[in-house]
């Protein structure tokens, strides 16, 4: 497949790495924020968007679940990236030279043990790839970036320490979004259906709405809640289930869900990535 795939952040980010792994034949279009990334696809400037939704260490990515239902886009695939954090310095710098390390606010605590051990002060940068670019441009051997090896390749930095993250299983899940849905059965590991819903204002509505998935033998791999429009009384739920909407047991469960909800919207039907298992 050719075309463009939009990401939030700069070249060399983990979103870029996800594109290299899952859509290596597409041109990557960096965008300033998630809204711009979505807009690039809806406007036709890009064909797909690669959006991070959750990290095994940090949790869900802020704002994404709020944006997805109103994006006008559809999930057509998922991708998992093992987040290896590396200390990147200018050519000639050594580990013992480094006094400061720049990276995104989320990445800094994920390698806190390493920073403390080497007496390195963390400095917040808007983006880990941006940190790598800034370090390369400044040319200061006492300042490094915490980023991917891909960022080091792009901005000409040396890897002074490799895979310094505290958690050895640190992984980020990405969703690949398109203007058009794709409900075709594909992939080697079964299908995932993602949807959002709001429950009716009756006692035990959520319990009853979920009952259909249990009685029909459907594995729900994710269920998250978040407020709607800042209201403490309006709650929307995001869910992932294993299965396709045309599967008989999924149809039965979704019918039961609809009875106890005010709105159900399917966000995408896509193959399960082997990174899940």
CORQUIGI-V326011 format. One record per residue. RES is the residue in one letter. PHI is phi in degrees with one decimal (none if undefined). OMEGA is omega as a letter, one per 20 degrees, with the letter a starting at -180 (* if undefined). D_FIRST is the distance of its C-alpha to the first C-alpha in whole Angstrom. Layout:
RES,PHI,OMEGA,D_FIRST
RES,PHI,OMEGA,D_FIRST
This chain:
X,none,r,0
X,-109.6,a,4
X,120.9,a,7
X,-118.4,r,10
X,-127.3,a,11
X,-90.1,r,15
X,-133.8,r,17
X,-88.5,a,21
X,107.2,a,23
X,-102.9,r,22
X,-61.1,a,20
X,101.1,r,21
X,-74.5,r,22
X,-69.3,r,21
X,-63.7,r,18
X,-62.7,r,17
X,-62.4,r,17
X,-61.3,r,16
X,-65.0,r,12
X,-61.7,a,13
X,-77.4,a,13
X,-100.2,a,11
X,-139.2,a,8
X,-66.6,a,9
X,-91.4,a,6
X,-105.4,r,7
X,-78.2,a,10
X,-89.5,r,13
X,-111.6,r,15
X,-70.6,r,19
X,-130.1,a,21
X,-70.2,a,25
X,-149.1,a,25
X,-65.6,r,23
X,-60.6,r,24
X,-67.4,r,23
X,-63.6,r,19
X,-64.5,a,20
X,-62.8,r,21
X,-61.7,r,18
X,-81.6,a,16
X,-62.8,a,19
X,-83.1,a,19
X,91.6,r,16
X,-67.5,r,16
X,-131.1,a,13
X,-90.9,a,10
X,-138.3,r,11
X,-127.4,r,14
X,-109.6,a,15
X,-120.7,r,19
X,-74.7,a,21
X,-118.8,a,24
X,-161.3,r,26
X,-126.4,a,27
X,-64.7,r,30
X,-97.9,a,32
X,-87.4,a,32
X,100.1,a,31
X,-74.5,a,29
X,-79.1,a,28
X,-57.4,r,30
X,80.3,a,29
X,-61.9,a,26
X,-66.6,r,28
X,-70.4,a,29
X,-81.5,a,26
X,-56.9,a,24
X,-63.9,a,26
X,-106.3,a,27
X,-76.0,a,23
X,78.6,a,22
X,-105.9,a,19
X,-128.5,r,18
X,-75.1,r,17
X,-119.5,a,14
X,-168.6,r,14
X,-132.9,a,16
X,-146.5,r,16
X,-118.1,r,20
X,-120.9,r,21
X,-72.0,a,24
X,-84.6,r,26
X,-95.5,r,27
X,-97.3,a,30
X,-126.0,r,31
X,-90.8,a,34
X,-110.5,r,33
X,-127.6,r,35
X,-67.7,r,36
X,-53.6,a,36
X,96.7,r,40
X,-73.4,r,40
X,-118.0,a,41
X,-55.7,a,41
X,-68.9,r,45
X,-79.9,a,44
X,-75.9,r,42
X,-112.9,r,44
X,-132.6,r,41
X,-133.1,a,38
X,-101.4,r,35
X,-171.7,r,33
X,-64.6,a,31
X,-53.5,a,34
X,-73.2,a,32
X,-77.8,a,32
X,-55.8,a,35
X,-69.5,a,37
X,-74.6,r,35
X,-131.8,a,36
X,-61.5,a,40
X,-62.1,a,42
X,-64.8,a,40
X,-63.0,r,41
X,-66.0,a,45
X,-60.3,a,45
X,-103.6,r,45
X,54.3,r,46
X,-107.5,r,43
X,-88.7,r,43
X,-82.9,r,40
X,-125.1,a,39
X,-77.8,r,36
X,-124.9,r,34
X,-60.1,a,31
X,-159.8,a,28
X,-66.3,r,28
X,-69.8,r,26
X,-62.3,r,28
X,-60.5,r,31
X,-63.1,r,30
X,-63.7,a,29
X,-63.6,r,33
X,-63.5,r,34
X,-63.4,a,33
X,-70.5,a,34
X,-74.4,r,38
X,69.8,a,38
X,-91.6,a,41
X,-71.7,r,41
X,-91.7,a,43
X,-120.8,a,39
X,-125.9,r,36
X,-122.2,r,33
X,-105.0,a,32
X,-162.4,a,28
X,-79.4,r,25
X,-63.6,r,25
X,-59.9,r,22
X,-62.8,r,24
X,-62.4,r,27
X,-62.8,a,25
X,-67.5,a,23
X,-104.0,r,27
X,69.3,r,29
X,-105.3,r,31
X,-91.7,r,33
X,-84.1,a,32
X,-88.3,r,36
X,-152.9,a,35
X,-109.0,r,32
X,56.0,a,32
X,-98.7,a,35
X,-64.3,a,34
X,-66.6,a,36
X,-97.6,a,35
X,-72.6,a,33
X,-114.7,a,31
X,-62.6,a,29
X,-138.2,r,26
X,-113.5,r,24
X,-99.4,r,22
X,-117.7,r,19
X,-112.8,r,17
X,-99.7,a,14
X,-111.3,a,15
X,-136.0,r,13
X,-69.0,a,16
X,-114.0,r,15
X,-73.4,r,17
X,-136.7,a,15
X,-96.3,a,18
X,-66.5,r,17
X,-79.3,a,18
X,-157.0,r,16
X,86.8,a,16
X,-101.9,a,19
X,-124.4,r,22
X,84.9,a,22
X,-111.5,r,21
X,-118.8,r,22
X,-116.8,r,23
X,-111.4,a,24
X,-153.8,r,27
X,-121.7,r,30
X,-157.7,r,33
X,-122.2,a,37
X,-85.1,r,40
X,-68.7,a,43
X,-84.9,r,46
X,-135.2,a,48
X,-58.0,r,49
X,61.0,a,47
X,-62.1,a,44
X,-65.5,r,41
X,-57.7,a,43
X,-70.6,r,43
X,-64.7,a,40
X,-81.4,a,38
X,-58.9,a,41
X,-64.6,r,39
X,-73.0,r,36
X,-67.7,a,39
X,-69.5,r,40
X,-100.9,r,37
X,68.3,a,36
X,-103.3,r,33
X,-84.4,r,32
X,-93.4,a,31
X,-88.3,r,30
X,-154.4,r,30
X,-146.8,a,32
X,-130.1,r,33
X,-116.4,r,35
X,-156.7,a,35
X,-71.8,r,38
X,-104.7,r,37
X,54.5,r,38
X,73.4,a,40
X,-88.8,r,42
X,-81.1,a,44
X,-106.7,r,44
X,-104.9,a,41
X,-121.1,r,39
X,-110.9,a,35
X,-116.1,r,33
X,-113.1,a,30
X,-138.1,r,29
X,-119.3,r,27
X,-129.3,r,28
X,-85.6,a,27
X,136.5,a,26
X,-112.7,a,24
X,-55.9,r,26
X,-86.9,r,27
X,-65.9,a,29
X,-59.0,a,33
X,-68.3,r,34
X,-68.9,r,31
X,-59.7,r,32
X,-63.3,a,36
X,-67.0,a,35
X,-69.4,r,33
X,-63.0,r,36
X,-67.8,r,39
X,-59.4,a,37
X,-60.7,a,37
X,-65.9,a,41
X,-104.7,a,41
X,-125.0,r,39
X,-96.6,a,39
X,-162.0,r,35
X,-129.4,a,32
X,-132.3,r,28
X,-77.4,a,25
X,-91.8,r,23
X,175.3,r,20
X,-129.8,a,20
X,-154.8,a,17
X,-72.6,r,17
X,-68.8,r,20
X,-78.6,a,18
X,-68.3,r,21
X,-68.0,r,22
X,-70.5,a,24
X,-112.7,*,26
